[in-house]
Amino acid sequence: MNTTLAHQLAGYSSSFQFEDLSKEVVHEVKRRVIDSLGCALGAWNEEPCVIARNVASDFSAKNGSTIIGTKHKAPPDWAAFANGCCIRYFDYNDTYLSKEPAHPSDNISAALATAESVRATGRELIAAIALAYEVQCRFCDAASIRARGWDHVTYGAFSTALACARLMKLDPEKTRHTVNIAGVACAAMRQSRAGELSHWKGVAFADAARRGVYSALLARAGMTGPAPIFEGQMAFEKQLGVSLGNVGEKFKGAPEMILNTSIKFWPAEYHSQSAIEAALALRKELGDPAKVKSMTIESHDASVDIIGSEPEKWKPATRETADHSLPYITAIALLDGEVTEKQFQSNRFSHANVWKFLENVKVERHSELSSAYPGAVANIVNIDLVDGRRLTKRVDFPLGHAKNPLKDSEVEDKFFALVEPAIGKNRGKKIVDLAWKLDEAANVDELMKALVMPERNDQR
């Protein structure tokens, strides 16, 4: 079978050059690198990030990749895992919404680690990142897998594998086997996002990224993988119970799907972003939250299913549950007038007064909002006051959405807010300057060196 999806993906991965990318795509990749590195340094001291870094730091490699924040070079697949944990953990990196939701900047850890290990240029890295976005987003458009119990990171093994194969300059046959190897063991269970959430919610894609790098390394050395990996009798479509249809035909021309993705303005699950914005607007109108008797959030089906239906969402016991709880996120925006990392500390999300307030918070499905999804990511927040009045606010396209994008200065502001407490303004500015000039870089060495965290929080 020479027209399988794996063949099509392998052909597409080398079908364009950096020069074929639009100026808008190149610029957007740079913005996502800045955003992702800010998320990574901001979450650097969080428990699962420390765990991943400690494990990865036990291993060194001759042609290794730097673990962000350190000078240590680990095998590139382990570096992709450790760095991916940091990029993703705060749930603050970018988002794509379709039949299956995704956080496509998760791919950057794999691309960055591989680029460093093979001495790729900045232009080659940008093209690989654009490719990864294209693959993951096109797969998300093709089929939803979460309803069948599989996690969205499953698609990430394919997107990272292709990005790494391109950076390694593998030929189409070895690229196809990279896809085959990645696919045979990539299916991730959706349980990582159900019930009381754990560390794994924030590191599941990092594991997919690790597999993508690992698959490319094996294929480069000559390892072959089972085929056809998508259409076969015991392969991806049969095992996951989905059809990817004609997704292979969508891969034409230079990548551009990154332009349809959204940057988060608040550190919480994306379906809650418009609810946060609505609640903050109501807080300004209201003034004193003590006037509130109850709250009702009207939302679309995806939001209700993912972050607004399980009982754990009304009594979040972990950070991971809190930042994936529509009732908590919306309520705390109203109560505190802000949504930052402080709202996801245990002394805040488990406070008795907060849980008491959540007893009077309801989440309801709204058919119009559901029909508008994913084009719009709307929420309607209603608050009933003790004096009998009702205040209502609807937001369709939250700040940072592809249809309401952040300015470059706002992307930088988000970056600085995340990194300044650890490395100071001047060092943060150096990282931003290097990222804006990524297409001029001979390699990523200077960028990785700029990311080293100080031994003490001395604002150097």
Secondary structure, 3 states (H helix, E strand, C coil): CCCCHHHHHHHHHCCCCHHHCCHHHHHHHHHHHHHHHHHHHHCCCCHHHHHHHHHHCCCCCCCCEECCCCCCEECHHHHHHHHHHHHHHCCCCCEECCCCCECHHHHHHHHHHHHHHCCCCHHHHHHHHHHHHHHHHHHHHHCCCHHHCECCCHHHHHHHHHHHHHHCCCCHHHHHHHHHHHHHCCCCEHHHHCCCCCCHHHHHHHHHHHHHHHHHHHHHCCCCCCCCCCCCCCCHHHHHCCCCCCHHHHCCCCCCHHHHCECCCCCCCHHHHHHHHHHHHHHHHHCCHHHEEEEEEEECHHHHHHHCCCHHHHCCCCHHHHCCCHHHHHHHHHHHCCCCHHHHCHHHHCCHHHHHHHCCEEEEECHHHHHHCCCCCCEEEEEEECCCCEEEEEECCCCCCCCCCCCHHHHHHHHHHHHHHHHHHHHHHHHHHHHHCHHHCCCCHHHHHHCCCCCCCCCC
